[in-house]
Amino acid sequence: MTRFQNGSRLLSYTFSRSKTTSSVSPTTALLQGNFQIQHSRHFSNLASATTKEEKEPCWKDSMERLRNIGISAHIDSGKTTLTERILYYTGRIHEIHEVRGRDGVGAKMDSMDLEREKGITIQSAATYCTWNGYQVNIIDTPGHVDFTIEVERALRVLDGAILVLCSVGGVQSQSITVDRQMRRYEVPRLAFINKLDRMGADPWKVLNQARSKLRHHSAAVQVPIGLEDDFEGLIDLVKMKAYYFHGSNGEKIVTAEIPVEIEALVAEKRRELIETVSEVDDKLADAFLADESISTSDLEEAIRRATVAKKFVPVFMGSAFKNKGVQPLLDGVLSYLPCPLEVSNYALDQTKDEEKVVLSGTPDGPLVALAFKLEEGRFGQLTYLRIYEGVIRKGDFIVNVNTGKKIKVPRLVRMHSNEMEDIQEAHAGQIVAVFGVDCASGDTFTDGSVKYTMTSMNVPEPVMSLAIQPVSKDSGGQFSKALNRFQKEDPTFRVGLDPESAQTIISGMGELHLDIYVERIRREYKVDASVGKPRVNFRETITQRAEFDYLHKKQSGGQGQYGRVCGYIEPIPQGSMTKFEFDNMIVGQVIPSNFIPAIEKGFKEAANSGSLIGHPVENLRIALTDGAAHAVDSSELAFKLAAIYAFRQCYTAAKPVILEPVMLVELKVPTEFQGTVAGDINKRKGVIVGNDQDGDDSIITAHVPLNNMFGYSTALRSMTQGKGEFTMEYKEHSPVSQDVQMQLVNTYKASKTAE
């Protein structure tokens, strides 16, 4: 089979392969070894090159021969089967097993029991294979958008992706979600229409759906020879060759001439391909308009330019189950998807208030690496790193920017399915794993010379809590182990203890988020946990100034307690950065200065639970203007208690209100359901702030109280026949209406009396 070369670079230089490699520096040899590339490169214009210039093409060549891709699809489109075939043809596994295999082995990527969640296994985090001298890292992209930090990180690591579509099912709801995700993170992609051997397969219908529903600017780069049971092979519209797949597993590719009966269709589809690409590529458009004959290399380069610029999506076809069309798809990955050098990545400079910095992506710069996945392996924590810039070596000292800790790299490995291969160093663009580095998911490592982070360090505050406890007393150890691990993996997941009920409270970004963790505790740690009713994190605040003057006096045999505090409390203006301020405005020594910290501590403690519903009080300024002390009876405890009682005394006079978390909800629903959905938001006391059209969909933006959003995903599905979807993020805490406040206060009082 003709091998694809890296399209866009055919003009700039030529390859000259030789069996013997010239003598090179150890670093160069290692990089070449890492990529299993046995060739040297000759540049005619580099005859008098300096050592640096000779060294540069070495890493440049290895980086151009690297692809980091993800495979995403709607459930049951054949994602796992396709990955299984890719691993087989690239020599990573030596026999094929089906997903629901009768041989009881199961596909490689589903190596754990089904109850173990997909995407937790070591192999699926980042598996690596070699094809035609190129290294391809296949990264497991989360299928479901859980709108947490985790999804962003998996997509941060990708340079390109394959979107798998079913030739019968077409573009389904999850395909739309996955595509929207890729668009949001600007990932260039190929589409692969799978299952051409099934009854009712119609690739052209799917291609039109991708254009209308996904708004892809796309065209087929292949035409199938026959469909359903008659599906025999494929015609490459770029090279104008027919490919047939022979052998027990389709490993022998036979190249032939195009069958006469479909020549007309092939000519029409090739013209359509050239037209579609020339709409977004000026160079090809000039040749096309001038009616020049377009060569294979010109077309290949134009498709690559348009795909890398995210203006075009080439569509491949095949049937992974029947072992047809997988190898040309791999060639397409090498030819059309970008290498790490062609993708611009941004870091946030923490020294300049998170200003965006473009990373060069070369091994010459300072080290910048992102920990995007954590594994609990047999030998402790295994951390997957994607290196964006610079070089990482075994034994180097690296700095965790998020915690400021300096760590030595004890062991650097590259993952081979579930085996590991120890390596000495790795450079920009590669994905490696390190052992024994204690960090959280999403931490950024540098060599200490820069203070960059790859994702913002501003972690949103959790908006929802659940009480959780293990059913059996024996599983306490496993339960705490699970909670500790999940806190490390996901900074938006918090664990705390309720001092009143002594229950463990888990907090997160929403209902689905917490449900997933409760489920994972059950599946991965075999701990059944009982879950309390979801609780919204309310806050209280005051609306006007109130004076306090309180004397705490207690006399019982021996030393008594004496402390008097006077002053006022007032609200802090909206938008202030601090939530609590304490001002000591006392002139002179009416209260000895060593008691002032105890007074502040007392007020802070009192503000931890307001008297309305027992939630923390925010936006509060306390000014201490006067007081009195006793030479013998005054103590820190006396003043602390005086402060607590003074706060309770004046709190009601300050007209307190309850604040509830308000969410910014963005809904995407087909236009025909717009009225029903908008009516439902009003019923939930939401305020609609925007309504836009995006093709056949309406995008509604609204501010809705979180307390009214429980069970919304189910309600939205039933209102829109499963076609609607929504994202929800915390906006602010705002005052509740008077009737809701009365209701909350009464419920709180009732629960207090019941206790």
Buried (B, 14 or more C-beta within 10 A) or exposed (E): BEEBBBBBBBEEBEBEEEEEBEEBEEBBEBBBEBBEBEEBBEEEEBEEEEEEEBBBBBBBBBBBBBBBBBBBBBEEBBBBBBBBBBBBBBEBBEEBBBBEEEEEEBBBBBBBEEEBEBBBBBBBBBBBBBBBBBBBBBBBBBBBBBBBBBBBBBBBBBBBBBBBBBBBBBBBBBBBBBBEBBBEEEBBBBBBBBBBBBEEBBBEBBBBBBBEBBEBBBBBBBBBBEBBEEBBBBBBBBBBBBBBBEEEBBEEBEEEEBBEEBEEEBEEBBEBBBEBBBBBBEEBBEBBEEEEEBEBBBBBBBBBBBBBEBBBBBBBBBBBBBBBBBBBBBBBBBBBBBBBBBBEBEBBBBEEEBEEBEBBBBBBBBBBBBBBBBBBBEEEBBBBBBBBBBBBBBEBEBBBBBEEEEBEBEBBBBBEBEEBEEBEBBBBBBBBBBBBBEBBBBBBBBBEEBBBBBBEBEEEEBBBBBBBBBEEEEBEEBBBBBBEBBBBBBBBBBBEEEEEEEBBBBBBBBBBBBBBBBEBBBBBBEBEBEEBEBBBBBBBBBEEBBBBBBBBEEEEEEEBBBBBBBBBBBBBEEEEEEBBEBEBEBEEEEBEEEBBBBBBBBBBBBBEBBBBBBBBBBBBBBBBBBBBBBEEBBBBEBBBBBBBBBBBBBBEBBEBBBBBBBBBBBBBBBEEBBEEBBEBBEEBBBEBEEEEEEEEBBBBBBBBBBBBBBEBBEBBEEBBEEBBBBEBEBBEBBBBEEEBBEEBBEEBEEEEEEE
